[in-house]
Amino acid sequence: LYAARVLAERRGPVRHPREVTPALLVAGIAILLVASQPDLGTSLVMTATVVAMLVAAGLPLRHLAGAGAAIAGLVTIYALSAEYRRDRLMTFLDPWDHAADAGFQAVQGQIALGSGGLFGRGLGQSLQKNLFLPEAHTDFILAIVGEEWGVVGILVLVFLYGLVAYSGLRVAQRASGAYAKLLAAGITSLILCQATLNMFAILGLAPLTGVPLPFISYGSTNLVVLLGGVGLLLNVARGGPAHLRAVPARPDRAGSKDG
């Protein structure tokens, strides 16, 4: 919300990051606070969302190349700064070599995905969720979807997130005012970045970060925040304050009697 407000106050497109230093400073502090929990996954989602909003505000992509390299370097240093994060990185490179310890969850998730085949075992027929796959109802729920519904189920989920992307960006395009446009783009980016990171981690294309799958993973806090974001998105779609019209004042009854 703050980033959208700062970016919207500019008269034209953002041409250089220094033009929006206040937004970057506040976002950077928030991201560092979350990373210090430690929570690298949510920090990456927040970073990607801010970058998407900067692109929506008109920042040329050439300015993001250097920033992207710097962020990648910081993430690498952060990932290597703790033993358990180093284990996750090594597990990502070869999970089956660590199947008995650090790579156990990743391997069990891949077994669940592989055993689902094209159409899956059937709703409620998962075997991996019966104490084989740890935390199967949270950030690894996609593996259970793949086991019970197969490749078809995962493609349906991807299609649904695609609908969210299409609808959200369409709302942003049609919104009246820079603030509403950037707000819609930011909320849509937040949902999509989180979904992408979770899917990549479960499919073995990114290290495990513990980021939940939006609207699917168990967890009330994440669900409430995302539903609040969807509420704001719907408000922008309906026109928000721009479509409110003044209600005519009622005539004074006493005055009308005297008249």
C-alpha beads as a LAMMPS data file, in Angstrom:
LAMMPS data file: protein, C-alpha beads

259 atoms
258 bonds

1 atom types
1 bond types

-500.0 500.0 xlo xhi
-500.0 500.0 ylo yhi
-500.0 500.0 zlo zhi

Masses

1 110.0

Atoms # bond

1 1 1 0.000 0.000 0.000
2 1 1 2.801 2.405 0.892
3 1 1 4.794 1.581 -2.232
4 1 1 1.738 2.107 -4.421
5 1 1 1.102 5.501 -2.792
6 1 1 4.704 6.703 -3.230
7 1 1 4.922 5.494 -6.822
8 1 1 1.532 7.016 -7.673
9 1 1 2.544 10.459 -6.409
10 1 1 5.019 10.858 -9.248
11 1 1 3.911 12.905 -12.230
12 1 1 5.214 10.405 -14.779
13 1 1 6.934 7.007 -15.113
14 1 1 9.805 6.108 -12.798
15 1 1 13.053 6.416 -14.750
16 1 1 15.580 5.671 -12.015
17 1 1 15.392 3.899 -8.627
18 1 1 16.651 6.982 -6.775
19 1 1 13.415 8.750 -7.719
20 1 1 11.499 6.450 -5.350
21 1 1 14.056 6.173 -2.541
22 1 1 11.439 6.446 0.271
23 1 1 9.508 3.444 -1.048
24 1 1 12.673 1.388 -1.508
25 1 1 13.929 2.324 1.961
26 1 1 10.713 1.308 3.727
27 1 1 10.421 -1.884 1.653
28 1 1 14.064 -2.743 2.348
29 1 1 13.612 -2.356 6.114
30 1 1 10.473 -4.515 6.054
31 1 1 12.205 -7.210 4.001
32 1 1 15.244 -7.229 6.308
33 1 1 13.001 -7.569 9.370
34 1 1 11.251 -10.576 7.833
35 1 1 14.572 -12.105 6.728
36 1 1 15.911 -11.773 10.282
37 1 1 13.124 -14.024 11.650
38 1 1 14.617 -15.931 9.677
39 1 1 12.207 -16.268 6.743
40 1 1 13.997 -16.197 3.402
41 1 1 10.975 -17.389 1.407
42 1 1 8.655 -14.553 2.413
43 1 1 11.496 -12.073 1.929
44 1 1 11.935 -13.267 -1.652
45 1 1 8.201 -12.956 -2.295
46 1 1 8.194 -9.397 -0.933
47 1 1 11.243 -8.478 -3.018
48 1 1 9.707 -9.863 -6.199
49 1 1 6.468 -7.982 -5.498
50 1 1 8.281 -4.656 -5.074
51 1 1 10.234 -5.261 -8.283
52 1 1 6.994 -6.015 -10.148
53 1 1 5.472 -2.764 -8.878
54 1 1 8.540 -0.808 -10.023
55 1 1 8.196 -2.332 -13.490
56 1 1 4.488 -1.441 -13.491
57 1 1 5.459 2.120 -12.526
58 1 1 7.612 2.388 -15.652
59 1 1 11.131 1.641 -14.356
60 1 1 13.315 0.513 -17.313
61 1 1 14.432 -3.106 -17.067
62 1 1 18.089 -2.142 -17.530
63 1 1 18.108 -0.663 -14.030
64 1 1 16.915 -3.966 -12.610
65 1 1 19.854 -5.966 -14.001
66 1 1 22.399 -4.561 -11.545
67 1 1 19.914 -4.677 -8.684
68 1 1 19.089 -8.283 -9.550
69 1 1 22.757 -9.285 -9.444
70 1 1 23.186 -7.557 -6.075
71 1 1 20.082 -9.231 -4.654
72 1 1 21.236 -12.636 -5.922
73 1 1 24.595 -12.124 -4.222
74 1 1 22.954 -11.128 -0.937
75 1 1 20.597 -14.101 -1.078
76 1 1 23.532 -16.453 -1.677
77 1 1 25.474 -15.013 1.274
78 1 1 22.352 -15.232 3.440
79 1 1 21.716 -18.838 2.365
80 1 1 25.259 -19.837 3.298
81 1 1 25.276 -17.992 6.635
82 1 1 23.473 -20.750 8.575
83 1 1 24.043 -24.480 8.601
84 1 1 20.424 -25.477 8.023
85 1 1 20.199 -23.123 5.015
86 1 1 23.413 -24.591 3.595
87 1 1 21.884 -28.042 4.026
88 1 1 18.796 -26.933 2.098
89 1 1 20.971 -25.616 -0.719
90 1 1 22.970 -28.833 -0.963
91 1 1 19.740 -30.812 -0.776
92 1 1 18.337 -28.821 -3.692
93 1 1 21.368 -29.722 -5.811
94 1 1 20.985 -33.467 -5.109
95 1 1 18.048 -34.377 -2.826
96 1 1 18.350 -38.118 -3.374
97 1 1 21.902 -38.080 -1.999
98 1 1 20.457 -36.707 1.261
99 1 1 17.240 -38.738 1.239
100 1 1 17.773 -40.045 4.776
101 1 1 18.263 -36.665 6.451
102 1 1 18.062 -33.116 5.049
103 1 1 16.554 -34.213 1.732
104 1 1 13.877 -36.467 3.212
105 1 1 10.965 -34.068 2.693
106 1 1 12.002 -33.103 -0.836
107 1 1 12.393 -36.751 -1.846
108 1 1 9.048 -37.753 -0.324
109 1 1 7.424 -34.872 -2.183
110 1 1 8.881 -36.057 -5.483
111 1 1 7.716 -39.601 -4.746
112 1 1 4.198 -38.252 -4.180
113 1 1 4.279 -36.325 -7.452
114 1 1 5.665 -39.284 -9.392
115 1 1 3.216 -41.831 -7.991
116 1 1 0.261 -39.674 -9.041
117 1 1 0.896 -40.213 -12.735
118 1 1 -1.367 -38.462 -15.214
119 1 1 -4.721 -38.658 -13.401
120 1 1 -3.666 -39.432 -9.815
121 1 1 -4.721 -42.017 -7.255
122 1 1 -8.061 -40.340 -6.594
123 1 1 -9.394 -37.833 -4.081
124 1 1 -8.370 -38.785 -0.528
125 1 1 -6.291 -41.766 -1.705
126 1 1 -2.852 -40.284 -1.020
127 1 1 -0.381 -42.588 0.716
128 1 1 2.384 -40.044 1.275
129 1 1 0.285 -37.888 3.605
130 1 1 0.038 -40.835 6.023
131 1 1 3.185 -39.900 7.981
132 1 1 5.531 -40.290 4.993
133 1 1 5.602 -36.655 3.830
134 1 1 6.170 -34.204 6.719
135 1 1 3.881 -31.147 6.855
136 1 1 1.917 -32.369 3.849
137 1 1 -0.988 -29.996 4.582
138 1 1 1.101 -26.793 4.551
139 1 1 3.786 -25.815 2.054
140 1 1 3.895 -29.322 0.493
141 1 1 0.197 -29.528 -0.328
142 1 1 1.002 -29.375 -4.056
143 1 1 2.714 -32.764 -3.797
144 1 1 -0.492 -34.266 -2.382
145 1 1 -2.531 -32.584 -5.135
146 1 1 -0.184 -34.190 -7.664
147 1 1 -0.497 -37.592 -6.010
148 1 1 -4.296 -37.557 -5.768
149 1 1 -5.096 -35.643 -8.978
150 1 1 -1.990 -36.284 -11.056
151 1 1 -0.550 -33.981 -13.695
152 1 1 -4.088 -32.948 -14.636
153 1 1 -4.724 -31.615 -11.130
154 1 1 -1.520 -29.561 -11.121
155 1 1 -2.351 -28.144 -14.565
156 1 1 -5.795 -27.154 -13.277
157 1 1 -4.153 -25.287 -10.399
158 1 1 -1.770 -23.541 -12.798
159 1 1 -4.763 -22.591 -14.966
160 1 1 -6.579 -21.129 -11.950
161 1 1 -3.566 -19.040 -10.989
162 1 1 -3.417 -17.958 -14.613
163 1 1 -6.994 -16.721 -14.270
164 1 1 -5.960 -14.757 -11.177
165 1 1 -3.111 -13.214 -13.172
166 1 1 -5.350 -12.337 -16.112
167 1 1 -8.119 -10.908 -13.951
168 1 1 -5.777 -8.964 -11.678
169 1 1 -3.775 -7.404 -14.500
170 1 1 -6.993 -6.609 -16.357
171 1 1 -8.282 -4.813 -13.271
172 1 1 -4.992 -2.905 -13.047
173 1 1 -5.216 -1.923 -16.705
174 1 1 -8.783 -0.660 -16.390
175 1 1 -8.402 1.039 -13.014
176 1 1 -8.835 4.789 -12.832
177 1 1 -5.846 6.535 -11.278
178 1 1 -2.203 5.568 -10.814
179 1 1 -2.684 4.457 -7.198
180 1 1 -5.449 1.980 -8.059
181 1 1 -3.448 0.617 -10.993
182 1 1 -0.304 0.061 -8.920
183 1 1 -2.275 -1.389 -6.011
184 1 1 -3.978 -3.953 -8.272
185 1 1 -0.677 -4.830 -9.950
186 1 1 1.049 -5.229 -6.573
187 1 1 -1.608 -7.492 -5.057
188 1 1 -1.694 -9.661 -8.188
189 1 1 2.111 -9.901 -8.191
190 1 1 2.128 -10.867 -4.506
191 1 1 -0.187 -13.827 -5.120
192 1 1 1.592 -14.983 -8.266
193 1 1 5.128 -14.642 -6.873
194 1 1 4.193 -16.693 -3.820
195 1 1 2.496 -19.380 -5.913
196 1 1 5.423 -19.563 -8.332
197 1 1 8.035 -19.916 -5.589
198 1 1 6.046 -22.674 -3.879
199 1 1 5.496 -24.611 -7.109
200 1 1 9.139 -24.311 -8.133
201 1 1 10.264 -25.604 -4.722
202 1 1 7.922 -28.611 -4.750
203 1 1 8.845 -29.496 -8.342
204 1 1 12.551 -29.363 -7.441
205 1 1 13.285 -26.239 -9.491
206 1 1 14.146 -24.084 -6.443
207 1 1 15.382 -24.730 -2.875
208 1 1 12.751 -25.343 -0.212
209 1 1 11.714 -22.078 1.439
210 1 1 8.569 -22.954 3.377
211 1 1 6.358 -20.547 1.422
212 1 1 2.701 -21.730 1.435
213 1 1 0.665 -22.218 -1.717
214 1 1 -1.840 -19.326 -1.890
215 1 1 -5.447 -20.261 -0.996
216 1 1 -4.540 -23.978 -0.892
217 1 1 -2.065 -24.537 1.957
218 1 1 -3.317 -24.783 5.524
219 1 1 -2.645 -21.651 7.571
220 1 1 -5.113 -18.990 8.682
221 1 1 -2.716 -16.020 8.747
222 1 1 -1.611 -16.408 5.156
223 1 1 -5.195 -17.022 4.032
224 1 1 -6.553 -13.946 5.843
225 1 1 -3.858 -11.688 4.374
226 1 1 -4.431 -12.963 0.832
227 1 1 -8.221 -12.721 1.138
228 1 1 -7.774 -9.151 2.376
229 1 1 -5.694 -8.482 -0.736
230 1 1 -8.414 -9.982 -2.932
231 1 1 -10.934 -7.727 -1.206
232 1 1 -8.849 -4.677 -2.121
233 1 1 -8.540 -5.996 -5.663
234 1 1 -12.327 -6.353 -5.939
235 1 1 -12.741 -2.847 -4.580
236 1 1 -10.462 -1.520 -7.334
237 1 1 -12.424 -3.547 -9.899
238 1 1 -15.672 -1.909 -8.752
239 1 1 -14.152 1.533 -9.087
240 1 1 -13.317 2.269 -5.446
241 1 1 -13.735 5.875 -4.295
242 1 1 -13.709 7.159 -7.898
243 1 1 -17.233 5.803 -8.491
244 1 1 -18.803 7.081 -5.297
245 1 1 -21.291 9.829 -5.936
246 1 1 -22.496 12.436 -3.497
247 1 1 -25.943 11.686 -2.066
248 1 1 -28.300 14.656 -2.474
249 1 1 -29.263 16.220 0.827
250 1 1 -32.848 15.668 1.891
251 1 1 -35.045 18.781 1.962
252 1 1 -35.719 20.090 5.423
253 1 1 -39.175 18.895 6.444
254 1 1 -39.871 21.869 8.662
255 1 1 -38.891 24.205 5.863
256 1 1 -41.102 22.394 3.420
257 1 1 -44.086 22.737 5.760
258 1 1 -43.473 26.445 6.184
259 1 1 -43.261 26.740 2.426

Bonds

1 1 1 2
2 1 2 3
3 1 3 4
4 1 4 5
5 1 5 6
6 1 6 7
7 1 7 8
8 1 8 9
9 1 9 10
10 1 10 11
11 1 11 12
12 1 12 13
13 1 13 14
14 1 14 15
15 1 15 16
16 1 16 17
17 1 17 18
18 1 18 19
19 1 19 20
20 1 20 21
21 1 21 22
22 1 22 23
23 1 23 24
24 1 24 25
25 1 25 26
26 1 26 27
27 1 27 28
28 1 28 29
29 1 29 30
30 1 30 31
31 1 31 32
32 1 32 33
33 1 33 34
34 1 34 35
35 1 35 36
36 1 36 37
37 1 37 38
38 1 38 39
39 1 39 40
40 1 40 41
41 1 41 42
42 1 42 43
43 1 43 44
44 1 44 45
45 1 45 46
46 1 46 47
47 1 47 48
48 1 48 49
49 1 49 50
50 1 50 51
51 1 51 52
52 1 52 53
53 1 53 54
54 1 54 55
55 1 55 56
56 1 56 57
57 1 57 58
58 1 58 59
59 1 59 60
60 1 60 61
61 1 61 62
62 1 62 63
63 1 63 64
64 1 64 65
65 1 65 66
66 1 66 67
67 1 67 68
68 1 68 69
69 1 69 70
70 1 70 71
71 1 71 72
72 1 72 73
73 1 73 74
74 1 74 75
75 1 75 76
76 1 76 77
77 1 77 78
78 1 78 79
79 1 79 80
80 1 80 81
81 1 81 82
82 1 82 83
83 1 83 84
84 1 84 85
85 1 85 86
86 1 86 87
87 1 87 88
88 1 88 89
89 1 89 90
90 1 90 91
91 1 91 92
92 1 92 93
93 1 93 94
94 1 94 95
95 1 95 96
96 1 96 97
97 1 97 98
98 1 98 99
99 1 99 100
100 1 100 101
101 1 101 102
102 1 102 103
103 1 103 104
104 1 104 105
105 1 105 106
106 1 106 107
107 1 107 108
108 1 108 109
109 1 109 110
110 1 110 111
111 1 111 112
112 1 112 113
113 1 113 114
114 1 114 115
115 1 115 116
116 1 116 117
117 1 117 118
118 1 118 119
119 1 119 120
120 1 120 121
121 1 121 122
122 1 122 123
123 1 123 124
124 1 124 125
125 1 125 126
126 1 126 127
127 1 127 128
128 1 128 129
129 1 129 130
130 1 130 131
131 1 131 132
132 1 132 133
133 1 133 134
134 1 134 135
135 1 135 136
136 1 136 137
137 1 137 138
138 1 138 139
139 1 139 140
140 1 140 141
141 1 141 142
142 1 142 143
143 1 143 144
144 1 144 145
145 1 145 146
146 1 146 147
147 1 147 148
148 1 148 149
149 1 149 150
150 1 150 151
151 1 151 152
152 1 152 153
153 1 153 154
154 1 154 155
155 1 155 156
156 1 156 157
157 1 157 158
158 1 158 159
159 1 159 160
160 1 160 161
161 1 161 162
162 1 162 163
163 1 163 164
164 1 164 165
165 1 165 166
166 1 166 167
167 1 167 168
168 1 168 169
169 1 169 170
170 1 170 171
171 1 171 172
172 1 172 173
173 1 173 174
174 1 174 175
175 1 175 176
176 1 176 177
177 1 177 178
178 1 178 179
179 1 179 180
180 1 180 181
181 1 181 182
182 1 182 183
183 1 183 184
184 1 184 185
185 1 185 186
186 1 186 187
187 1 187 188
188 1 188 189
189 1 189 190
190 1 190 191
191 1 191 192
192 1 192 193
193 1 193 194
194 1 194 195
195 1 195 196
196 1 196 197
197 1 197 198
198 1 198 199
199 1 199 200
200 1 200 201
201 1 201 202
202 1 202 203
203 1 203 204
204 1 204 205
205 1 205 206
206 1 206 207
207 1 207 208
208 1 208 209
209 1 209 210
210 1 210 211
211 1 211 212
212 1 212 213
213 1 213 214
214 1 214 215
215 1 215 216
216 1 216 217
217 1 217 218
218 1 218 219
219 1 219 220
220 1 220 221
221 1 221 222
222 1 222 223
223 1 223 224
224 1 224 225
225 1 225 226
226 1 226 227
227 1 227 228
228 1 228 229
229 1 229 230
230 1 230 231
231 1 231 232
232 1 232 233
233 1 233 234
234 1 234 235
235 1 235 236
236 1 236 237
237 1 237 238
238 1 238 239
239 1 239 240
240 1 240 241
241 1 241 242
242 1 242 243
243 1 243 244
244 1 244 245
245 1 245 246
246 1 246 247
247 1 247 248
248 1 248 249
249 1 249 250
250 1 250 251
251 1 251 252
252 1 252 253
253 1 253 254
254 1 254 255
255 1 255 256
256 1 256 257
257 1 257 258
258 1 258 259
